[in-house]
Amino acid sequence: MADRRPALAALSDQEVVALARRGEEAGYRELIRRYQRPIFSLIFRMVRDRELAEDLAQETFIKVLNAVDSYRPEFKFSSWIFKIANNAAIDHLRRRELDTLSLDGSPHADTPDAVEATALQIGDNQESPLEAVESIELGKHIEAAIARLRPEYRSCILLRHVEGRAYEEIAEILDLPLGTVKTYIHRARNELRQMLAHLKE
Amino acid sequence: MTSDLIRHLSAEEFDAWLDRTLVGPRLVHLDACESCRNQAHAHRAIAELLRRLPALEPRPGFADRVMAQVTIPGALVAIQPVKRRRRWSRPLAASVGVALAGAGASVAWSLAHPELLTHAAARITGLIGDWSWTAVRAVVSTLIEQPWYPEARSLLGTPGRAVLAAAGASFAYLSGLLAFRRLVTAPTRQTARAAF
């Protein structure tokens, strides 16, 4: 398995999917390895609850990997999996009406441990303790501002500026016209700018 | 051309500037217009802050938890009946082997010593005959010594009585045999099942 990893890492998504469709477990695991962080990050930033995000991310992967035979190679695999992840998060937000959320952990967390367990951990790997503290504080402010955006703005801005997806791909993922995606991203940036204006150095 | 120099940047043009695809007179406007420049830099700062947000990881073992619920096509192997080794087959084979070897050795030895074998056979036959006769005598002596023996013998004292006793015993035996057979034979008609 360890010998195969570099070879697998060099393959395109389509090639890895083809491997999975042939029944190779290594193909499935490679897809999980490639997408677990971006998918979990996106869902976490949408729902702001670690446990829930993990459940939804797991649900996303199970859905995608169990339907890998129905995947159409003319589309990007990333678009497909991000679409399913985003739908899972949006569906949850619609059900629970969690459009605006607590800044520190799940709004359903009712004990300090639960708050800690569901809270976002950011700002790791910094060079000095001071920078780390500043970064954590800044990260918290940004995450909090993102959480206050409308869900559709949130999806767009996360996919564009956190995950680095192209406008066209975001339109495909969210089933929105390209112009709408651009408008949402622009408005989301404007709202964030206003929300974070107090942080101006 | 002049309007391109004067008009403020649109949302799409701010995006184009962030993507470094804004060109021509619109770039000239941006250089000249402080309002658009401030907005553009603010957008860039936000985009940069977002870009620097760390990727988050699920708890360790995520892949295993997912894979536990994924069905890999073709990975289901047809269930083969387990070929069970019978526990007694090996000792049985060993016993048969030993018996055959013993028999073979015995035949070989007998062929090599026919007169000794004849002598031993005669001796063994004699012994078996003696032991059998002794046993019969012991049983008969014991029977004769029983207190009910004289009465039982008087019942069979004449041939007629003996025939009657034999007929009664045969009848009792056959009746018992028929009753037992009927008891163990499967029913020929369907019987109603009990409903629970």
Interface residues (C-beta under 8 A of the other chain):
Chain A: A20 R21 R22 G23 E25 Y28 R29 I32 R33 Q36 R37 P38 F40 S41 F44 R45 A53 E54 A57 Q58 F61 I62 L65 N66 D69 L120 Q121 I122 G123 D124 N125 L138 G139 I142 E143 I146 I157 L158 H161 V162 G164 Y167 K182 T183 I185 H186 R187 R189 N190 L192 R193 L196
Chain B: A11 E12 F14 D15 A42 H43 A45 I46 A47 L49 L50 R51 L53 P54 A55 L56 E57 P58 R59 F62 A63 R65 V66 M67 Q69 V70 T71 I72 P73 G74 A75
